[in-house]
Amino acid sequence: MIIEHAHGSPECIEELTREMNVVWATWDACAAEGHPCLPQCTFEREGATDGGTMTVGSFSAAIRGRLSAGLCDVLDANMANCLSMVGGAVGADSPCENWEAVGQCIVESLSTACDGVYRR
């Protein structure tokens, strides 16, 4: 996946694109298996949930160590905003529409995620 219209340092954009290629491969695997809620399946398989529930904390734990600190900080803030639209968390009993809203929100935030982010 190429992140179109991204701003920021080339290193950050490259890092984010590389990680999103992994995430989209997971999405494709979930789709190939016929999972009924692709965002939920993807977040779960990427380790962003804790006991089936995704919070800012569980998302943050999943991305720390995979991405640079500056990018993690931005994505944590973006995810907090996205999760706030659905009550602060999504879980196993959440409707797929909530997972989809969070997934769409975080993907849309990627175009500006590298603004002002430099490798630390």
C-alpha positions in Angstrom: 0.0 0.0 0.0 1.3 3.4 -0.8 0.1 6.1 1.5 -1.0 8.8 -0.9 -0.9 12.5 0.0 1.3 11.8 3.1 3.3 14.6 4.6 6.4 14.4 6.7 9.8 12.9 6.6 10.5 10.3 3.9 11.8 8.0 6.7 8.5 8.2 8.6 6.4 7.7 5.4 8.5 4.6 4.5 8.2 3.2 8.0 4.4 3.7 8.0 4.0 2.2 4.5 6.1 -0.8 5.4 3.9 -1.5 8.5 0.7 -0.9 6.6 1.7 -3.5 4.0 1.9 -6.0 6.9 -1.5 -4.9 8.2 -3.1 -5.1 4.8 -1.7 -8.6 4.3 -3.4 -9.6 7.6 -6.7 -7.9 6.3 -6.4 -10.0 3.1 -5.9 -13.2 5.1 -9.0 -12.4 7.2 -11.0 -11.8 4.0 -9.7 -15.0 2.4 -11.0 -16.9 5.4 -14.4 -15.2 5.2 -14.2 -13.5 8.6 -17.5 -11.7 9.1 -15.8 -8.5 10.5 -12.5 -7.7 8.7 -11.4 -4.8 11.0 -12.0 -6.9 14.1 -10.1 -9.9 12.7 -7.2 -7.6 11.6 -6.8 -5.8 14.9 -7.0 -9.1 16.8 -4.4 -10.8 14.6 -2.1 -7.8 14.7 -2.2 -8.1 18.5 -4.0 -4.8 19.2 -6.6 -6.4 21.5 -6.4 -7.6 25.0 -8.9 -10.4 25.7 -10.8 -9.4 22.6 -11.1 -5.8 23.5 -9.2 -3.0 21.9 -8.3 0.1 23.9 -5.7 2.8 23.4 -3.5 0.8 25.8 -3.8 -2.5 23.9 -3.3 -0.7 20.6 -0.3 1.1 21.9 1.2 -2.1 23.3 0.9 -3.7 19.8 2.7 -0.9 17.9 5.5 -0.2 20.4 8.6 -2.0 19.3 7.2 -2.2 15.7 7.4 1.5 15.0 9.5 4.5 16.1 8.5 6.3 19.3 7.5 9.5 17.6 5.2 7.7 15.2 3.7 5.6 18.0 2.9 8.7 19.9 1.0 10.2 17.0 -0.8 6.9 16.3 -1.8 6.5 20.0 -3.3 10.0 19.9 -5.1 9.3 16.7 -6.5 6.0 18.0 -7.7 7.7 21.2 -9.7 10.0 19.0 -11.0 7.2 16.9 -12.0 5.1 19.9 -13.7 8.1 21.5 -16.3 7.9 18.7 -17.4 4.4 19.9 -17.2 4.9 23.7 -13.5 4.4 24.2 -13.1 0.7 23.3 -14.4 -2.0 20.9 -14.8 -5.6 22.1 -15.9 -9.0 21.0 -19.6 -8.0 21.6 -19.3 -4.7 19.7 -21.1 -4.5 16.4 -18.9 -4.7 13.4 -20.0 -1.2 12.5 -18.0 0.1 15.5 -14.9 -1.8 14.4 -15.3 -0.5 10.9 -15.7 3.1 12.2 -12.5 2.8 14.2 -10.6 1.1 11.3 -11.7 3.8 8.8 -10.8 6.6 11.2 -7.3 5.3 11.9 -6.6 4.7 8.2 -7.8 8.2 7.3 -5.5 9.6 9.9 -2.5 8.1 8.2 -2.2 10.8 5.6 -1.0 13.3 8.3 0.5 10.8 10.8 4.1 11.7 9.7 3.6 15.5 9.9 6.4 16.7 12.2 7.5 13.1 13.0 11.2 12.3 12.9 13.0 9.1 13.9 14.2 9.2 17.5 
